[in-house]
Amino acid sequence: MTAPTVPFEVPNTALKAVPAAVLMGYQQRWVADPSPLKVEEKSRRTGLTWAEASDNVLTAASERIAGGQNVYYIAYNQDMTIEYIQACAMWARVFNRAAGEIEGGFWDGESEEDKAIKTYTIRFPSGFRIVALSSRPSNLRGRQGVIVIDEAAFHEQLGELLKAAMAMLIWGGKVRVISTHNGDDNPFNELITDIRAGRRAGTVHRVTFQEAVADGLYKRVCMRLGKVWTAAEEDAWKAGVYAFYGDGAAEELDCIPSNGTGAWLSRALIESRMSADTPVLRWECKAGFELLSDSIRTAEARDWLEAQMLPHLERLPAEAISFNGRDFGRSGDLSVEVPLIQHQNLVRRVPFTVELRNVPFRQQEQIAFYLLDRLPRFTGGAFDARGNGQFLAEVAMQRYGATRIQQVMLSEAWYREHMPPVKAALEDGNLQDLPKDADTLNDLRAVQVVRGVPRVPDVRTKGEDKGKRHGDAAVAVALAYYASRELNAGPVHVASRPARQSVRAQMAGY
């Protein structure tokens, strides 16, 4: 979106710094998203309401055939409402869209305080209006249009308000939810989690204070104040803002909801999806095993595979499709393989898991290929590609193709996006038959909300064998479920995989 003039008064000393685009990048991305339901988790004072007002004016000023609708804005205090209405009036002038007088009224509230807060309406020649409402859920009944809920996490009845707002979607309305966080158990954060988990259709946008500054926020502050921007002053300003918020900066500026402590997955939930019939196939190599010749190491690994894994592979249903997740470890953490078998009803079941401790790189490659070559209609796998795991992830991709192997660099952003669907799958029963095993349970219980993101913290534990663990089974489960969601392009038909081994595999004897 562009405007013919700058939408606020700028001192002459700063005119040369006026950017070509009125909205900053994160504001543009928000306004450009046409999703019926979209949510923005944001830092304080990033101008999202201001950007939303620009889109709301264009919506209300447009004819019905061009997508025009009424816009209903809901804040939780009077100052926010006045600021929003003033922004809408400014945008109407900038876009040269005539607007009638701003009409004042009163909240339909119950208390004297409610009745003292004014509400406003802006009418456009299109026949549509921008209306500021109170946050009482009943005020939305019978209305139709675009609903904007600002600083949603701070509304006392947000759950009921969202329920009323979602009714707008039935007849082509839209819902925009904008807020800073207010705790991880707030309905606002729950809405974000539901969208990321795939339980609810919608899109989630996120802009932290750091990201907003990188996108030009402080430069806009300088332009508004008539100051010349410098990197040093930006750094000092940013440090001052963080100092002002102190201990609350993580939530107020970094989009990290507070109170995120304790295990993310309950013991009851995990155990409800476990099966005593699902085995854990464990192999630990003694110190010095890596010094043996290639032929001996290959033969011993083959003996273990044929005795421990092959009988379980032979029992898998040939008509199902399969996926695999692999967390990598060498001398410290474990390597864990979690295959998934998907049936016609789309439920993913774990037939067995594999745990490897102190297994040399070549034998890990041998075991991974043996497994994937024999899984029924293998469709996709996700490999931990951090550190030493990058080698195995790459050779697996070369062997099975880039469309079937995802090399995953596990990061905070990856966990934020792909851990919620795992929890949803466990809750909904779409992920079942985890091994009924104490180490597997403890790995899954190790997942905590760290900086607002469910992930395995950087803390080692000891397993039943007294060896180190780092939530390895939980990571492998997450990678396997990720593969089943992201790489599920349909069944892969292969007549005989073992007959088409790589040259290196033939030389190694597997």
PELIN-V489077 format. One record per residue. SS is DSSP state (h for helix, s for strand, l for the rest). NEAR is the number of other C-alpha atoms within 8 Angstrom. Layout:
# PELIN-V489077
ss=(SS & SS)
near=(NEAR & NEAR)
This chain:
# PELIN-V489077
ss=(l & l & l & l & l & l & l & l & l & l & l & h & h & h & h & h & h & l & l & l & l & l & l & l & h & h & h & h & h & h & h & h & l & l & l & l & s & s & s & s & s & s & l & l & l & l & l & h & h & h & h & h & h & h & h & h & h & h & h & h & h & l & l & h & h & h & l & l & l & l & s & s & s & s & l & l & l & h & h & h & h & h & h & h & h & h & h & h & h & h & h & h & h & h & l & l & l & l & s & s & s & s & s & s & s & s & l & l & l & l & l & h & h & h & h & l & l & s & s & s & s & s & s & s & l & l & l & l & s & s & s & s & s & l & l & l & h & h & h & h & l & l & l & l & l & s & s & s & s & s & l & h & h & h & l & l & l & h & h & h & h & h & h & h & h & h & h & h & h & h & h & l & l & s & s & s & s & s & s & l & l & l & l & l & l & l & h & h & h & h & h & h & h & h & h & h & h & l & l & l & l & l & s & s & s & s & s & l & h & h & h & h & h & h & l & l & h & h & h & h & h & h & h & h & h & l & l & l & l & l & h & h & h & h & h & h & h & h & h & h & h & h & h & h & h & h & h & h & h & h & h & h & l & l & l & l & l & l & l & l & l & l & s & l & l & l & h & h & h & h & h & h & l & s & s & l & l & l & s & s & s & s & s & s & l & l & l & l & h & h & h & l & l & h & h & h & h & h & h & h & h & h & h & h & h & h & h & h & h & h & h & h & h & h & l & l & l & l & l & l & s & s & s & s & s & s & s & l & l & l & l & l & l & l & s & s & s & s & s & s & s & s & l & l & l & l & l & s & s & l & l & s & s & s & s & s & s & l & l & l & h & h & h & h & h & h & h & h & h & h & h & h & h & h & l & l & l & s & s & s & s & s & s & s & l & l & l & l & h & h & h & h & h & h & h & h & h & h & h & h & l & l & l & l & s & s & s & s & l & l & l & h & h & h & h & h & h & h & h & h & h & h & h & h & h & h & h & h & l & l & s & s & l & s & s & l & l & h & h & h & h & h & h & h & h & l & s & s & s & s & l & l & s & s & s & s & l & l & l & l & s & s & l & l & l & l & l & s & s & l & l & h & h & h & h & h & h & h & h & h & h & h & h & h & h & h & l & l & l & l & l & l & l & l & l & l & l & l & l & l & l & l & h & h & h & h & h & h & l & l)
near=(6 & 6 & 10 & 6 & 5 & 10 & 9 & 4 & 6 & 11 & 10 & 6 & 7 & 14 & 9 & 5 & 6 & 8 & 5 & 4 & 8 & 10 & 9 & 10 & 7 & 9 & 11 & 11 & 8 & 9 & 10 & 6 & 7 & 5 & 8 & 10 & 12 & 13 & 12 & 12 & 13 & 16 & 13 & 8 & 5 & 9 & 7 & 9 & 9 & 9 & 12 & 9 & 12 & 11 & 9 & 11 & 12 & 9 & 12 & 16 & 12 & 11 & 10 & 8 & 5 & 6 & 8 & 14 & 14 & 13 & 15 & 12 & 13 & 13 & 15 & 11 & 6 & 9 & 6 & 9 & 13 & 8 & 8 & 11 & 10 & 8 & 11 & 12 & 10 & 9 & 12 & 12 & 9 & 12 & 8 & 6 & 9 & 8 & 10 & 8 & 6 & 8 & 7 & 8 & 7 & 9 & 12 & 8 & 9 & 6 & 6 & 7 & 6 & 10 & 12 & 8 & 9 & 10 & 13 & 12 & 11 & 13 & 12 & 13 & 9 & 10 & 7 & 13 & 12 & 14 & 12 & 13 & 12 & 12 & 11 & 9 & 10 & 6 & 9 & 9 & 7 & 4 & 6 & 9 & 12 & 13 & 14 & 12 & 12 & 12 & 12 & 13 & 13 & 8 & 9 & 4 & 9 & 12 & 7 & 8 & 11 & 8 & 8 & 12 & 11 & 9 & 7 & 16 & 12 & 7 & 6 & 8 & 13 & 12 & 15 & 11 & 13 & 15 & 12 & 14 & 16 & 10 & 10 & 12 & 6 & 9 & 9 & 11 & 13 & 10 & 8 & 10 & 9 & 11 & 13 & 12 & 15 & 8 & 8 & 7 & 7 & 10 & 9 & 11 & 9 & 8 & 12 & 11 & 12 & 8 & 8 & 12 & 9 & 7 & 9 & 9 & 11 & 9 & 8 & 8 & 8 & 12 & 15 & 11 & 8 & 11 & 9 & 7 & 9 & 6 & 6 & 6 & 8 & 10 & 8 & 8 & 8 & 8 & 8 & 8 & 8 & 10 & 7 & 6 & 9 & 7 & 5 & 7 & 10 & 12 & 13 & 13 & 13 & 12 & 16 & 11 & 14 & 11 & 6 & 12 & 7 & 6 & 10 & 10 & 10 & 8 & 8 & 6 & 10 & 12 & 9 & 6 & 12 & 12 & 9 & 7 & 6 & 14 & 9 & 10 & 10 & 8 & 8 & 8 & 8 & 6 & 6 & 6 & 9 & 8 & 5 & 8 & 6 & 7 & 7 & 8 & 12 & 13 & 8 & 8 & 11 & 9 & 8 & 9 & 11 & 9 & 8 & 9 & 10 & 9 & 9 & 10 & 9 & 6 & 6 & 9 & 6 & 7 & 6 & 11 & 14 & 14 & 15 & 15 & 17 & 16 & 16 & 13 & 11 & 13 & 8 & 8 & 12 & 17 & 14 & 14 & 13 & 15 & 13 & 14 & 12 & 13 & 9 & 6 & 5 & 7 & 11 & 11 & 11 & 15 & 12 & 13 & 14 & 11 & 12 & 11 & 15 & 12 & 13 & 9 & 7 & 6 & 11 & 9 & 9 & 12 & 10 & 8 & 9 & 10 & 8 & 9 & 9 & 9 & 10 & 11 & 13 & 12 & 14 & 15 & 16 & 15 & 16 & 15 & 16 & 9 & 5 & 10 & 13 & 11 & 8 & 11 & 14 & 10 & 8 & 11 & 13 & 8 & 7 & 8 & 9 & 8 & 7 & 11 & 14 & 13 & 12 & 9 & 7 & 9 & 6 & 8 & 6 & 9 & 12 & 10 & 9 & 12 & 13 & 13 & 10 & 12 & 10 & 10 & 10 & 13 & 8 & 7 & 9 & 10 & 13 & 12 & 11 & 11 & 15 & 12 & 7 & 7 & 8 & 11 & 12 & 9 & 14 & 12 & 12 & 11 & 15 & 15 & 13 & 10 & 8 & 11 & 11 & 13 & 11 & 11 & 8 & 5 & 6 & 7 & 7 & 9 & 9 & 7 & 5 & 6 & 7 & 11 & 12 & 12 & 12 & 13 & 13 & 11 & 11 & 14 & 10 & 12 & 16 & 17 & 11 & 11 & 16 & 12 & 7 & 6 & 12 & 10 & 5 & 5 & 9 & 8 & 5 & 6 & 4 & 6 & 9 & 7 & 5 & 6 & 8 & 7 & 6 & 6 & 10 & 9 & 7 & 9 & 6 & 9)
